[in-house]
Amino acid sequence: MTFNLWTFLLQVFNFLVLAYVLHRLLYHPLREAIDRRRQAHEQAQAAAEKASSEARELQKRLESELAELDHRRQETLRQAQEQALSERQRLLDTADLAVRQKQEAAKAALVREREETLAALNAEIIEQAVGLSRRMLAEAADLSLDVQLAGRLVESLRQLPPEERDELRRTWQPRDMAVLETAADLNGSRPVAEITAAAGEILGREVTLQVQRRESLLGGVRLRLGGRVWDASLAGQLPGPSAAGARGTDHA
C-alpha cells in the first residue's frame, strides 16, 4: 500500500471539517448546557444556603421570642402572686383593724357606761347630801345668821378693788338689774340699808335695790348688779346644780 499525500491531506481536511462541525453543532451547545446547568446548580445552592441561613435566623428569632414570652409569662405570674399576697395582707390588716376598732369601741362604751353610771350615782348621792344639808341648814338658820352673812357681803363690797369699781361704773346703766335676794324677810332692815349704801358707793350714784325673798338660799343674801353677782348665801356654799357658783359670781 502506497502513501498518498493528497489522500492524507484530504483526510486531515475532512477531520478538521468534522471537528469544526462537531464543535459548532455538538460541543458548543453541550458546553453551554453544562455551563447553564452548573450556573443553575450554583444559584440553587446559593438559594438553598440563603434559605437555610434565613431559616436559622428565623429559628433564632423564634427561640428569642419564645424565651421573651416565657420571661413575660413568669413575670406576669410573679406580679400576680405578689398582688394576691398584697391584697390578702391588706384584707387581713383591714379585718384586724376592724376587730380592734370594734373592741376599742366596746371597751369605750363600757368605760363610758361605767362613768355615766358612777356620775349618776355621784349626782344622786350629792343631791341627797345637798338636800339633807339644806334641810339641816334651814332648820338651824335664824335671822342672826342672815344678818351675819349680809355683813360679810357688805365687807366684800367695800373691799372691791378700784379697777373693778371703775369697770362697774363704766358699764353700769340705769336700766341694769339691781336685785338683792334674801332668805329671810330683811326688807327695810339695817343690813339691806348697808348693802344699798355699799352698792351706791361702788357705782358712784344712788341705787335702789329690788329686795326679793328667796327661801332656796337657805340663809344669807345674794346681790345682783347688772351682770355681776355676789353670793353670801348658804346655798351658794353647797355643791350641786342649785349652787350659786356660776361664771361672774363672787362668794362673799
Residue pairs with C-beta under 8 A, 6 or more apart in sequence:
126 239
126 240
127 240
130 238
130 239
130 240
130 242
133 238
134 218
134 235
134 238
137 218
137 219
137 234
138 215
138 218
138 219
141 183
141 218
141 219
141 234
143 184
145 219
145 220
145 234
146 182
146 183
146 184
146 186
146 191
146 219
146 220
146 221
147 186
147 189
147 190
147 191
149 219
149 220
149 221
149 232
149 233
149 234
149 252
150 182
150 186
150 191
150 192
150 194
150 195
150 220
150 221
150 232
151 191
151 194
152 232
152 252
153 195
153 220
153 221
153 223
153 230
153 232
153 252
154 191
154 194
154 195
154 198
155 252
156 230
156 232
156 250
156 252
157 195
157 198
157 199
157 201
157 202
157 223
157 230
158 198
158 201
160 202
165 202
168 202
168 203
168 225
168 226
168 228
169 202
169 203
169 204
171 226
172 203
172 205
172 225
172 226
173 226
176 225
176 226
177 210
177 224
177 225
177 226
178 199
178 207
178 208
178 209
178 210
178 224
178 225
178 226
179 209
179 210
179 211
179 212
179 223
179 224
180 192
180 195
180 196
180 209
180 210
180 211
180 212
180 221
180 222
180 223
180 224
181 212
181 213
181 214
181 217
181 221
181 222
181 223
181 224
181 233
182 192
182 211
182 212
182 213
182 214
182 217
182 220
182 221
183 213
183 214
183 215
183 217
183 218
183 219
183 220
183 221
183 233
183 234
184 213
184 219
185 213
186 192
186 211
186 221
187 211
187 213
191 221
192 209
192 211
195 209
195 221
195 223
196 207
196 208
196 209
199 207
199 209
199 223
199 225
200 206
200 207
202 225
203 225
209 223
214 222
216 235
216 242
217 233
217 234
217 235
217 236
218 233
218 234
218 235
218 238
219 233
219 234
219 235
220 232
220 233
220 234
220 236
221 232
221 233
222 229
222 230
222 231
222 232
222 233
222 236
222 244
223 229
223 230
223 232
227 248
228 248
228 250
229 244
229 246
229 248
229 249
229 250
230 249
230 250
230 251
230 252
231 244
231 249
231 250
231 251
231 252
232 251
232 252
233 244
235 242
235 243
235 244
236 243
236 244
236 245
236 249
236 251
237 243
237 251
244 251
245 251
